[in-house]
Amino acid sequence: MPATSQSNNAEDLDAIQQHVWNARLPLEIRLSASESRVYDQSDPYVISFPRLAYLPFLLPRLLNHFAEELITDIETISPDTGFFTFDGVPLKWHLPVGLLYDIYVLSTQDVDHHDPERSTTFDRKAPPFRLEVHFSQSSTSAPHLNLLGPAPAVVHDSFINSVKEADFLRSGTAKPIMSLSAADSTLLWRSTRENDLSVFSRIHASLLPTNMPWRNIPLRLYLPSTNANRQNDAESTVTTETDTEQPKVIPTGSQPQGQIRVIQSQIPPYSSASTAPTTTQLRLPSSGQGTPQTLGTALHSLLPGLFPSRRTPILAKPLLHGAPIPMNAVLEEVASKACYADGWVNIVIAITG
């Protein structure tokens, strides 16, 4: 590739990363009616919140905001006991708020592949994320989805563990993240809390393989319950030589409403042939040679029922950071510049029509 083309591509990727980190969501958060002195008449807490951030960051502010309306004495409540629901469904606090929004709101909207105007303004026209905050487990009939409350130390440890898992998939070892200085590890978390791309990009770049090819892409696919029901073969689409290479299918809720199916498998950044790769080829460690793995080839491998074509999204559309992502997007580039703060590429599947 000519130097000018490489330079332009790098600039485009940097611009995408800047756009991802600049993205924000309007949140409208109300206190659970059963915990409020004025039932459902309390004023909501409204904020423009970074898409990459986590809801527990807001709990101290929310407790202070609703202090005068809480039935329970605020002195007896810790913000660490708080949790959020959407349409009565408890939300997983370890997932970024933008990902939660794409799962529960955007994936349920009708996505038209043939409407370019809608494709370019998909996130701009989206409604606010209307949530309820709870500080009492008894205020909702739905079971709490997390065993641990979102105390700051717990949220931090969850994030770092996710970073380590992504690092291991990229490099085949956790040495890069384990070699980070204590100062840089602290800065990585602080950059996420403060939405500071300049600090994040320096540390994130140090975790990416440079002198060796990537082993795998940290990729997860999220199918909300409605979409998952229409993908009957999601758990049996990939056949490999050993059971350990089967894609992980991780349900994140036991109740029918709000259940999410998460699919994760080993996806190297290169296929071993210039033609469309087979399922087994997708599982081979990358040698740095071959055809770059695209989102389309990975989706066709993992969910052929929803993605019969590697090039065109016919039955479903992949969403990333609130927008449709092209099927020809090179996954290594996506994972380098358009990942979430923990290094994962989290794709939400929206059914068409």
C-alpha positions in Angstrom: 0.0 0.0 0.0 1.4 3.4 -0.9 2.6 5.6 2.0 -0.1 8.2 1.2 -2.9 5.6 1.3 -1.5 4.2 4.6 -1.4 7.7 6.1 -5.0 8.5 5.0 -6.2 5.2 6.4 -4.5 5.9 9.7 -6.1 9.3 9.8 -9.5 7.9 9.0 -9.2 5.3 11.8 -8.1 8.0 14.3 -11.1 10.1 13.3 -13.4 7.1 13.9 -11.8 6.5 17.3 -12.4 10.2 18.2 -16.0 9.9 17.1 -16.6 6.8 19.2 -15.2 8.6 22.3 -17.1 11.8 21.6 -20.4 9.9 21.3 -22.9 10.5 24.1 -26.4 9.4 25.0 -29.3 11.3 26.6 -30.3 9.5 29.8 -33.6 10.2 31.6 -33.5 8.5 35.0 -36.4 8.3 37.5 -36.5 7.0 41.0 -38.4 3.8 41.4 -42.0 4.8 42.3 -42.2 2.3 45.2 -39.2 4.0 46.8 -40.4 7.6 46.3 -42.5 9.7 48.7 -44.2 11.2 45.6 -44.6 7.9 43.9 -44.1 8.5 40.1 -44.1 12.3 40.3 -40.4 12.9 41.0 -38.5 14.9 38.6 -36.1 12.8 36.4 -32.4 13.1 36.4 -31.4 14.1 32.9 -27.8 13.9 31.6 -25.8 13.6 28.4 -23.6 10.6 29.2 -20.6 9.1 27.3 -21.6 5.9 25.5 -18.4 4.2 26.7 -19.1 4.9 30.4 -20.8 2.7 33.0 -24.0 3.3 34.8 -22.6 2.8 38.4 -20.5 6.0 37.8 -23.9 7.9 38.3 -25.1 6.2 41.5 -23.6 8.7 44.0 -25.1 11.6 42.0 -28.4 9.9 41.7 -28.6 9.2 45.4 -27.9 12.8 46.2 -30.4 14.0 43.5 -33.3 11.9 44.9 -32.3 12.2 48.6 -35.4 14.3 49.6 -37.8 12.0 47.8 -36.6 8.7 49.1 -38.9 7.0 51.6 -35.9 5.3 53.3 -33.5 7.5 55.3 -30.7 8.4 53.0 -28.2 7.9 55.9 -29.0 4.1 55.8 -28.5 3.8 52.0 -25.2 3.2 50.2 -25.0 4.1 46.5 -23.3 0.8 46.0 -26.7 -0.9 46.5 -28.2 0.9 43.5 -29.1 -0.7 40.3 -31.0 0.2 37.1 -33.9 -1.2 35.2 -35.3 -0.7 31.7 -39.0 -1.7 31.2 -38.7 -3.7 34.4 -35.6 -5.5 33.3 -32.5 -5.2 35.6 -29.5 -4.0 33.6 -26.0 -5.6 33.8 -23.9 -2.8 35.4 -20.6 -4.2 33.9 -21.8 -3.4 30.3 -21.2 0.1 28.9 -24.3 2.2 28.8 -24.0 2.5 25.0 -24.0 -1.2 24.6 -27.0 -1.6 26.9 -28.9 1.1 24.8 -28.1 -0.7 21.5 -29.3 -4.0 23.0 -32.6 -2.8 24.6 -33.5 0.1 22.3 -31.8 0.3 18.9 -32.0 -3.5 18.2 -35.7 -3.4 18.6 -36.2 -0.7 16.0 -37.0 -1.5 12.4 -33.7 -1.2 10.5 -34.0 -0.5 6.8 -30.9 -1.5 4.8 -32.0 0.5 1.8 -32.5 3.9 3.5 -29.2 5.7 3.4 -30.6 8.7 5.2 -31.5 6.5 8.2 -28.2 4.7 8.1 -26.3 8.0 8.5 -28.5 9.4 11.3 -29.3 6.1 13.0 -28.1 7.2 16.5 -29.0 10.9 16.2 -32.7 10.2 15.9 -32.7 7.8 18.8 -34.9 8.5 21.8 -33.5 9.0 25.3 -32.6 6.0 27.4 -35.4 6.1 30.0 -34.3 4.2 33.1 -35.4 3.6 36.7 -32.9 3.6 39.5 -33.5 1.4 42.6 -31.8 1.5 45.9 -33.8 -1.4 47.4 -33.9 -4.9 46.1 -37.6 -5.2 47.1 -38.6 -2.4 44.9 -38.7 -4.6 41.8 -40.3 -8.0 41.2 -37.5 -8.9 38.7 -34.5 -10.8 40.1 -31.2 -8.8 40.4 -28.9 -10.0 37.7 -25.6 -9.4 39.5 -24.4 -11.2 42.6 -22.1 -8.3 43.5 -23.2 -4.7 44.0 -21.5 -2.1 41.9 -19.1 -0.8 44.5 -16.2 1.3 42.9 -13.6 -1.4 43.6 -15.9 -4.1 42.2 -16.6 -2.1 39.0 -12.9 -1.5 38.6 -11.9 -5.1 39.0 -14.6 -6.2 36.6 -13.3 -3.8 34.0 -9.6 -4.8 34.5 -10.6 -8.5 34.2 -12.3 -7.8 30.9 -9.2 -5.9 29.7 -7.1 -9.0 30.6 -9.4 -11.3 28.7 -9.3 -9.1 25.6 -5.5 -8.9 25.9 -5.2 -12.7 26.1 -7.2 -13.2 23.0 -5.2 -10.6 21.0 -1.8 -11.8 22.0 -2.2 -15.4 23.2 -0.9 -14.2 26.6 -1.8 -11.7 29.2 1.8 -10.4 29.4 1.0 -7.0 27.9 -1.6 -6.0 30.5 0.4 -7.7 33.3 3.4 -5.7 32.3 1.6 -2.4 32.6 3.0 -0.2 35.4 0.7 0.4 38.3 0.5 4.0 37.2 -0.6 3.2 33.7 -3.1 0.6 35.0 -4.7 3.3 37.1 -4.6 5.8 34.2 -6.4 3.3 32.0 -9.3 3.1 34.4 -9.3 6.8 35.1 -9.4 7.5 31.3 -12.5 5.4 31.1 -14.1 7.2 34.0 -13.2 10.6 32.7 -13.7 9.8 29.0 -10.2 10.9 28.2 -9.2 9.5 24.8 -5.7 11.0 24.8 -4.7 9.0 27.9 -6.6 5.9 26.8 -5.2 5.7 23.3 -1.6 5.8 24.5 -2.1 2.9 27.0 -4.4 0.9 24.7 -1.8 1.1 21.9 0.8 -0.4 24.2 -1.4 -3.4 24.7 -1.8 -4.2 20.9 0.6 -6.7 19.4 3.2 -4.9 17.3 6.1 -7.3 16.7 3.9 -10.3 16.2 0.5 -11.0 14.4 -2.7 -10.9 16.4 -3.9 -14.3 17.6 -7.6 -13.5 17.7 -10.1 -10.6 17.7 -11.9 -9.9 21.0 -15.4 -10.1 19.5 -18.7 -10.7 21.1 -22.1 -10.8 19.5 -25.2 -9.8 21.4 -28.6 -11.1 20.4 -31.5 -9.6 22.4 -34.3 -12.0 23.3 -36.6 -11.1 20.4 -33.7 -11.4 17.9 -32.3 -14.6 19.5 -35.7 -16.3 19.2 -35.5 -15.8 15.4 -32.0 -17.3 15.3 -32.9 -20.9 16.2 -29.5 -22.3 15.1 -27.4 -19.7 17.0 -26.0 -22.4 19.3 -25.2 -24.9 16.6 -23.9 -22.9 13.7 -20.2 -23.6 14.1 -18.8 -27.1 13.9 -15.1 -27.6 14.7 -12.8 -30.5 15.4 -12.9 -30.2 19.2 -15.6 -29.2 21.6 -13.3 -26.6 23.2 -13.4 -24.6 20.1 -17.2 -24.3 20.0 -18.4 -20.7 20.3 -19.5 -19.8 23.8 -23.2 -19.0 24.1 -23.6 -17.1 27.3 -27.2 -16.2 28.4 -27.1 -13.1 30.6 -30.6 -13.4 32.1 -32.9 -16.2 33.2 -36.2 -14.5 32.6 -37.7 -14.5 29.1 -38.1 -10.7 29.1 -34.7 -9.0 28.6 -32.7 -12.1 28.0 -29.6 -11.7 26.0 -27.7 -14.3 24.1 -24.0 -13.6 23.9 -21.9 -15.5 21.3 -18.1 -15.5 21.5 -15.6 -17.6 19.6 -12.0 -17.6 18.4 -11.8 -15.3 15.3 -8.3 -14.7 14.0 -7.7 -11.5 12.0 -6.7 -13.4 8.9 -8.3 -16.2 7.0 -5.9 -18.8 5.5 -7.2 -18.6 2.0 -8.0 -15.8 -0.5 -11.5 -17.3 -1.0 -14.2 -17.3 1.6 -12.8 -19.1 4.7 -14.3 -22.2 6.1 -15.3 -22.6 9.7 -12.2 -24.5 10.6 -10.0 -21.9 8.8 -11.6 -19.2 11.0 -10.3 -21.0 14.0 -6.7 -21.3 12.9 -4.2 -18.9 14.7 -3.2 -16.1 12.5 0.1 -16.3 10.8 -0.2 -12.7 9.6 -0.7 -13.9 6.0 -3.9 -14.3 4.0 -7.1 -12.4 3.6 -8.0 -9.9 6.3 -10.9 -11.1 8.4 -13.9 -8.9 7.9 -17.0 -8.6 10.0 -19.0 -10.3 7.2 -16.9 -13.4 7.2 -17.0 -13.7 11.0 -20.8 -13.2 11.1 -21.3 -15.7 8.3 -19.3 -18.2 10.3 -21.0 -17.7 13.6 -24.5 -16.9 12.5 -25.1 -18.2 9.0 -28.8 -18.3 9.5 -28.9 -14.6 10.0 -26.0 -13.7 7.7 -26.1 -16.0 4.7 -24.1 -13.5 2.8 -20.6 -12.4 3.7 -21.0 -9.0 2.0 -24.6 -7.9 2.4 -26.7 -7.8 5.6 -29.9 -9.4 4.3 -31.8 -10.6 7.4 -30.1 -8.7 10.2 -27.8 -5.7 10.7 -24.8 -5.5 12.9 -24.7 -2.4 15.2 -21.6 -0.9 16.8 -21.7 2.2 19.0 -25.2 3.0 17.9 -24.7 2.7 14.1 -24.7 0.0 11.4 -21.2 -1.2 10.7 -20.2 -2.3 7.2 -19.8 -6.0 6.5 -16.5 -5.3 4.8 -15.0 -3.7 7.9 -11.6 -5.2 8.7 -11.9 -6.7 12.2 -8.3 -5.9 13.3 -8.8 -2.3 12.4 -12.2 -2.2 14.2 -10.6 -3.8 17.3 -7.7 -1.3 17.2 -9.7 1.9 16.9 -13.4 1.2 17.5 -13.4 -1.1 20.4 -15.0 -0.4 23.8 -12.7 0.9 26.6 -12.0 -2.7 27.8 -10.7 -3.7 24.3 -13.8 -5.7 23.2 -15.7 -5.3 19.9 -19.3 -5.7 21.1 -21.6 -6.1 18.1 -25.4 -6.0 18.6 -27.5 -7.9 16.1 -30.7 -6.1 14.9 -33.2 -8.0 12.8 -34.4 -6.4 9.6 -38.0 -5.9 8.9 
